Amino acid sequence: MTAASNSMIAIGNLVKKFGPFTAVDGVSFSVAKGEVLGFLGPNGAGKSTTMKMVTGYLAPTDGTISVCGHKMDEETLAAQRLIGYLPEGAPAYTDMTPLEFLRFIANVRGLKGPAAKAAIDKAVARTEIGGVLEQAIDTLSKGFRRRVGLAQAILHDPAVLIMDEPTDGLDPNQKYAVRRLIAEMAPEKAIIISTHILEEVDAICTRALIIDRGQIVADGTPAQLMARSRYHNAVSLIMPAAQSGGVAEVLGALPGVAAVEAQPRGEDAAFTVFQPQGAEGDTRLIDEIANLAKEKGWTLRTLYREPGRLDEVFRRLTRPDTETDASGEAA
Ligand SMILES: Nc1ncnc2c1ncn2[C@@H]1O[C@H](COP(=O)(O)OP(=O)(O)OP(=O)(O)O)[C@@H](O)[C@H]1O
């Protein structure tokens, strides 16, 4: 592992076994201040188990966890004090109101009097739950329950924030608000989130790990991961289907074109033009296609160079969890 010198979270060769089953299998990474690390992976890949170990809620079978220099196994409380954790699902204590719950958490976190009130006010404002403070948590909508959990996680303004699917169950407006909140907090913190939403990686993560069956199969910035896609630097165009006869052949005959894929799209036809593997990402191909379209009189609805498709990289590097269950047998 090459831990950055300013890393706030340093994880070395983490392993978790449940009986004979290895859920996390030698995971190493570090997170520096200002980084938002996204954990991606299919269901059952080991994301939640890793997060629970990093927060000190689950003891690893092997490996090291250090938070701002505090070793989790030796200085558990000092490490945990620096962490805010949003677990999967809804907060416990659902018969409490959000205000009672946040007062309880403030107390657990050692915040008293005006300091507790100021921390609660700030977390309530940031998560926009002011309108439901007096209503029992179990009567709240899923989105509000998730935001109460988030308020709990950020209450003590922790240096490290670990959130398991923070936007799960939120509507698009709430998702946007939570992503904005994470981006606002990011410069001062080290943040880990897990997500199934691939667009979230591009929207808020500075780096992403793809985890499959307990192992890291990719680690990079969103742009680096997208550059591993076979669509990276391909040129896509959409035109009326009525004009599209013979177009695939004409595109395929252009110099430096490795392949052309065509997909019908209702009244339109979409083409993706691939360059050979390792071709330089310059603008030559897209310029040539634009000129060709002019020459042939094609009506182009869109013409763009593909940055790469994260969903395709994800599918190529991971296997569906239906292939095996926790016993390792085919499902
Ligand atoms: N307490 C446990 N006992 C036995 N097996 C467990 C336990 N907790 C998790 N597992 C298994 O470990 C594997 C990893 O689970 P984990 O919850 O970490 O996956 P995940 O990547 O978070 O999945 P999801 O995206 O569905 O939340 C799964 O096969 C799960 O069944």
The ligand as an ORCA input file, in Angstrom:
! r2SCAN-3c Opt
* xyz 0 1
  N     -22.615    -11.499     10.135
  C     -22.427    -12.192      9.001
  N     -22.371    -13.536      9.017
  C     -22.167    -14.251      7.883
  N     -22.013    -13.688      6.661
  C     -22.061    -12.362      6.585
  C     -22.268    -11.536      7.753
  N     -22.264    -10.224      7.349
  C     -22.070    -10.252      6.012
  N     -21.947    -11.518      5.555
  C     -21.697    -11.925      4.155
  O     -20.536    -11.252      3.708
  C     -20.697    -10.877      2.336
  C     -20.451     -9.379      2.199
  O     -21.552     -8.694      2.766
  P     -21.643     -7.089      2.765
  O     -22.902     -6.734      3.495
  O     -20.375     -6.537      3.261
  O     -21.786     -6.793      1.220
  P     -22.083     -5.400      0.503
  O     -21.035     -5.243     -0.543
  O     -22.216     -4.320      1.500
  O     -23.476     -5.710     -0.184
  P     -24.754     -4.731     -0.452
  O     -24.384     -3.940     -1.669
  O     -25.846     -5.715     -0.734
  O     -24.991     -3.906      0.770
  C     -22.074    -11.330      1.909
  O     -21.963    -12.570      1.259
  C     -22.806    -11.485      3.225
  O     -23.809    -12.467      3.137
*
